[in-house]
């Protein structure tokens, strides 16, 4: 589901590249959420439960 993720701690921005759905930017994401995403056994499930639809976002590509 997730191809790659990046995080800007100073601006609290998470960028997620999906395998088939482009790149999205999520705003206001706490660093603890990003760290937990990286540590999650299922990154896709963690994303769906803890990030998707919980933060303002925009599609970049």
C-alpha positions in Angstrom: 0.0 0.0 0.0 2.7 2.5 1.0 5.7 3.0 -1.3 7.6 5.6 0.8 7.1 8.1 3.6 8.9 11.3 4.5 8.5 13.7 7.4 9.4 17.3 8.1 9.5 17.6 11.9 9.9 21.4 11.9 6.7 21.9 9.9 4.9 18.7 11.1 4.3 17.5 7.5 4.1 13.9 6.5 4.3 13.0 2.9 3.1 9.5 1.8 3.6 7.9 -1.6 1.1 5.2 -2.3 1.9 2.3 -4.6 -1.1 3.1 -6.9 -2.6 6.4 -5.7 0.1 9.1 -5.9 1.7 11.3 -3.3 -0.2 13.0 -0.4 0.8 15.6 2.1 -0.6 15.4 5.6 -0.4 18.6 7.8 -0.1 18.7 11.6 1.2 15.2 12.1 3.1 14.8 15.4 6.5 13.3 15.4 5.3 10.5 17.6 2.8 9.4 15.0 5.5 9.4 12.3 7.8 7.3 14.5 4.9 4.9 15.3 4.2 4.6 11.6 7.8 3.6 10.9 7.7 1.0 13.7 4.3 -0.5 12.9 4.2 -4.1 11.9 1.6 -3.2 9.3 2.3 0.3 8.1 -0.8 0.3 5.8 -3.1 -0.6 8.7 -1.5 2.0 11.0 -1.9 4.6 8.3 -5.6 3.8 7.8 -6.4 3.8 11.5 -4.2 6.7 12.9 -3.5 9.1 9.9 -6.0 8.8 7.1 -9.0 11.1 7.5 -7.6 12.5 10.8 -5.3 15.2 9.3 -5.8 17.8 6.7 -4.2 16.6 3.4 -3.7 17.4 -0.2 -2.7 15.3 -3.2 0.6 16.3 -4.7 0.9 13.9 -7.6 
